Each structure stands twice: as C-alpha cells, then as structure tokens.
Amino acid sequence: MRRLATRMSETFSLGVLDLVPRLNDATAEQALQQSVTLAQHAEAWGYARYWTSEHHDMTELASASPEVLLSHIGARTTTIQLGSGAVLLPHYSPLKVAESFRLLAALYPGRVELGLGRAPGGGPHATMALSGNYLQHVSKLPESLAALTELLEDRYMYEEHPVTARPIPKLPLSLWMLGTNVKSAEFAAQFGMGYVFGQFMSDADGIEAVKRYREGFIPSATMKEPEVMVAVSVLCAESETDALTWSRDMAERRKADGKERSPEQKSGTVSASSTNDTGVDDHNEAVRHYAGTPEQVWSQLQQVSRRLDTERLLLVTAGPDYERRLDSYRLLAKHETGVMK
C-alpha cells in the first residue's frame, strides 16, 4: 500500500463515514471486507478518522452494529480514529453503550469517538422489533443523554448507589451528537458534546443549527470548547463527466429500486460550477452530494468549511463499485497533499 509522503494539510481534518454499502449485490462478507480495506487505505492516505453507521434491516447496508465493526477495524489499523456515526441511543441502555465504547477505548487508547444519533435507523417493523415503542424512547432522550454523560464521567447513581461503566480506560473517549436540525444541536450543546451536522441527509444548510450549538455550548469534563464536524456526500473522479455520470446512475438505480431518496438525488447531482461561494445551489438550497474532479470537490469542501466554520469533514462516498469508491478517497487525499511516494 502506498503512503502519502506528507500528512493532509493541517487546515483540514478529513474522515470517512462508511455506511458499509453492499454495492452491486456484494455479500455482507464482501461489504465488510471492503470496509476494512477502506479504513486501512484511509489511514495510509492521511485521513484522520474512520466512522461507521448503524442501520437495521436495510438490504443494501451491512452496518447494524458499529461497535463490533469498529473493534475489527481497530485490530487492523494502528492510528486512525474509530467512531460511530451513529449509535442510535433511544434504542439502548446508556450503561450498555458506555460499557461497549469504554471497552473499545481500552482496546484502542486515544482512538475512540462515540457518535450518537436519535433516528430510528430502520423501518417501523424493524424499529419495533429492536426496542419496542421508539417514540416513547426518543421522548426520553434527554434523560438517556444525561445518564450516558454521567456514566462516562464516573458520577452516575442508580437508586442512590454508584454504578460504574467498566472497564475504565486510561484515555477517555470523546462524545459527539449527529443530527440535521436545531434540536440535535441543542442536545449536543447542553451536554458538552461535539456536534456533527449531517449535510448529506439534510435540506438545510446547517448555519442555524451550528450557531445554536456554539451559542448554547456548556463545557463538559471531556470537551471544554465547542467542536463541529460536517458530514458531506462526495464522489470524486479523474474527470467531471465520469463523476457526474456515476452519481446520476446511482441515484436512478436507487429510485428504480424504490429506495429512500439518496444524497445524489437532492437537487440532482452538482459539480463546482453549480453552486455559489457558500456551497448552496442556484435555488439557495444546501446540496447533499458533490461530484467532480479532485479540484472541484475540494472547492466545494472549502465552501462548506467556510460556511460552518470548521475544518473537520466526514466524507460519505458510495461509488458505483468498490474500486471507484476507494479511488474517490484516494484522489481527494492525493490532491490535498500533492505528492505520493
């Protein structure tokens, strides 16, 4: 595996958000091995983090348990940060989540980032089968978040008795909230977490959500200042024509299969020439998916960075196949560093 001669620019901290797609009817085993390959190459190319998602009973995805996959990825990498994007907290006991991720943090010291979400992560029947009444659970999310933060700070009490999430790692993990609206941003601020704005899932531009987060941020034991990331869907190719064609083909296939609207279908697929200098399209809507050459995509990422005042970006790339998905990440890394061994 070739390594970049220099690390990525200190201006940006790029990461991978892997939904573990089963591209072109790949088996679950093949999709998971491709995730390992992606994480290993991302580490070699200078990406700062590898995050993976949680989805349930979705035929095209193989990502039901982030903590299990992250343990496997961690054993096959050495330095890249390992994160969940996201553990869907309404489904679970805060103690179980704290124990699972503290165990990861003990296995991979200083590398674990616990990202939380509040979406159901699947259809209604899968959601009910997983945890029963989801709406009831999500209504109690503030209590769950409070319990989780207390557990991670070793100050949780149950019926006036201390309960500790063990093992206790020497280096604490970091805590993040993923979302697409003001509500998730306010939760992140209230509990002193980092905030990840999911632009690839949202019609909003994120400005108001990030503003609310920064203004309302309350420092915590693990995070003293507000920290923002943004998750963006991109596909990079040697030529703009290829990137646009592949993105549109993927969107059409998903539409034909009756799948939920994908990032590529939001306002069509756009290249650098289709948006203004704030990263929105000609109708003043935030764009879910950017496609183009490395230079064009980097231009878009810089616009997103300026708009939300953050250098931390998580990149979601599906790709028409695994080879071209991997190449998209490689091209972006190569363009940023400008030199390879």
Secondary structure, 3 states (H helix, E strand, C coil): CCCECCCCCCCCEEEEEECCECHHHCCHHHHHHHHHHHHHHHHHCCCCEEEECCCECCCCECCCCHHHHHHHHHHCCCCCEEEECCEEHHHCCHHHHHHHHHHHHHHCCCCEEEEEECCCCECHHHHHHHHCCHHHHHHCHHHHHHHHHHHHCCCCEECCEECCCCCCCCCCCEEEEEECCHHHHHHHHHCCCEEEEEHHHCCCCCHHHHHHHHHHCCCCCCCCCCCEEEEEEEEECCCHHHHHHHHHHHHHHHHHCCCCCCHHHCCCCECHHHECCCCEECCCCECCEEEECHHHHHHHHHHHHHHHCCCEEEEECCCCCHHHHHHHHHHHHHHHHCCEC
